[in-house]
Every structure is written in C-alpha cells, then in structure tokens.
Amino acid sequence: MRAGCLILLVFFIWEAVMVKFYKSLQRIFSSDRVSVEHYRVWAKTEYGRDWQFALQHMLDHKGSAPKSRELDETVNKNLKGWV
C-alpha cells in the first residue's frame, strides 16, 4: 500500500515538473506576444489622426484601447464622441 502511494506521489510530482517545463518552453518560443508594431497598425486603423494617443494608451494599459468612460479632462479631448 505504501509503495503504491509513493509511486503515485512521485508521478504527480513528475507531472507538475514537466508541466512547468513545457509552459516555460512555450513562453520562450511562442509568438503570442503582441508587438508595438501590431498596436501601432491597429491604432492607426481605428483612431485615424488620434492614433498616437490610442497607441500610448494601449502601451500604458497592457493593450486595452481607450474607452469613452476614460475620456475626461485629463485625456485626449479629440476622442470625445468617437469612442
């Protein structure tokens, strides 16, 4: 009984180590990251002349685009009514 539990425990530990290993490899070699160039193209497409403001907003807020509720006195007034 003890040997079976020990083997099961070793299996689960080994599985956890391999999952971490594969996730690390995936993080290193994956191309899921969005580059600044992707953000720039999207901002130019969606925001026209205000693309620089939208790009900076996305870079500052982990990729989220400016929303209407974020448009107040401290934010670009040119976007009011557009977003």
Residue pairs with C-beta under 8 A, 6 or more apart in sequence:
34 63
36 55
36 59
39 55
39 58
39 59
39 63
40 51
40 55
42 58
43 51
43 52
43 54
43 55
43 58
44 51
46 54
46 65
47 53
47 54
47 79
47 82
49 78
50 76
50 78
50 79
50 82
53 66
53 76
53 78
53 79
54 65
54 66
54 79
57 64
57 65
57 66
57 70
58 64
58 65
65 83
66 75
66 76
66 79
66 83
67 83
68 83
71 77
71 79
71 80
71 83
